[in-house]
């Protein structure tokens, strides 16, 4: 005949096994739900990040248009951060002269954007060296 203490020990061990099994099932269920919703969760938190924009490439193109000097600055940007508005500034420097332009627009996460600045001025000389700076706010 089985003693009461043996019987109560089996009940306690059975309850512990059931709790462990429930915890394991709950953990697996939560993991599956999180993995299946991973992109939605990441997009939700991405919306709270600021844009983090890098210049991927830049190119200065001096051209004569109808006997007027024109400088084109082609820029390719990539947003590694969250969505938001940014301002891209370009500054051309030639001798004592400087030309500054800006463009403000919205970027989504992982968006690549190509932009071109066109700067034309009679004081601009195609034959002289031109330096330029790009900044992003």
N, C-alpha and C positions, 0 to 999 in steps of 0.2 A: 504494500500500500504506500501511496505517495504522501509525503508530509506536506503540510500547509506551506512551509517555507520554500520547498522545491517548486510548488505550484505558483506561488507569488513571484518567485525569481523568474520563472518562465514568462509570466505575464509582463513583468517589468522589461525583460529582454525583448519580448515581442513588441511592446510599445516603443522602445528605443529603436528597434529595426524599422518600424512603421514611420517614426519621425525622420530617421535618416533617409528612408526611401522618399518621403514627401519633400524633404529638403533637396534631395537630388533631382526629383522631377521638377520642382519649382526652379531650380538653378538652370536646368536644361531648357525649360520653357522660356525663361527670361532671356537666356543666351540666344535662342532661336529667334525670338521676337526682335531683339536688338540687332542681330545680324541681318535680318530681313528688312529692317527699317533703317539701316546704317546710313544710306544716302539722304533720306529725309531728315534724320537727326543731324548729320553734318551740315546740310543746307540750312537748317534752322539756326545752328550756332554760327554759321558763316555769315549770316545776315547781320550779326552784331560786330563783325570785324571791320576795320577800316580798309580802304584800298591800299595795296602794297604793290606799287607799279615799278617795273624795271624797264629800262631802255634795252631792247634786244638788238636793234641796229639803228644806225644813223648815217646819213649820206648828204653831202653838200654838192649841189649841181649848179654851177654858174652857166648861164645861158644868155645869149643876146636875142631879144625879142623886138623886132622892128627897130633896130639900132639902139635899143635901151637895155642896159644891163639888168639882169634879173638873177636872183639867187633863190634856188629851191632847196629846202631842207626836208628830206624825207626821214621820218622816224617811225619805227615799229616798237610798240609798247605791249607789255604783258602784265596783267593784273594777277598777282599771287595772293591777294588778300580778299576782303569782302567787297560787296557792291558799294558804289558811291561815286560822287562827282570829284573830278580832279581838274587841275589847271596845269597845262603844259606851257612853259615859257621858253622862247628861243631868243638869244641875243647874238647878233652878228657884230663883229668888231673889225674895223678896217682903218688903220691909222688913228686919227682923232675921232672918226665917226663911229657911231653905234646905232643899231636899229634893234628894237625890242618888239616882240609880238607874243600874244598868248591865245590859247584856245581852251575853253572849258567844256567838258562833256562827261557823260556817265559811263562807267565801266562795270561790267558784271564780273564775278569771280572767274578766273581762268580765261578771260576774254583777251584776245590779241587784237590790237587796233593799229592800223596804219594811218598816219596823218602827214600832211605836207604843208609846210609854211612857204609862202611866196613873198619875197621881199624885193621891191623895185624902188630905185631912187636914182636920180641923176648923179648924185655924189658917189654912188657905188661904182667901183672899177673892177671889171672882170680880170684885168691883168695883174692886179695887186693881190697880195696874200690876204685871205679872210679867215678870221678865227670865229668860232661860234661856241656858245654854251647852251646846254639844255638843262632846265630844272623843272621839277614836278612838285606841285603842292597839293 
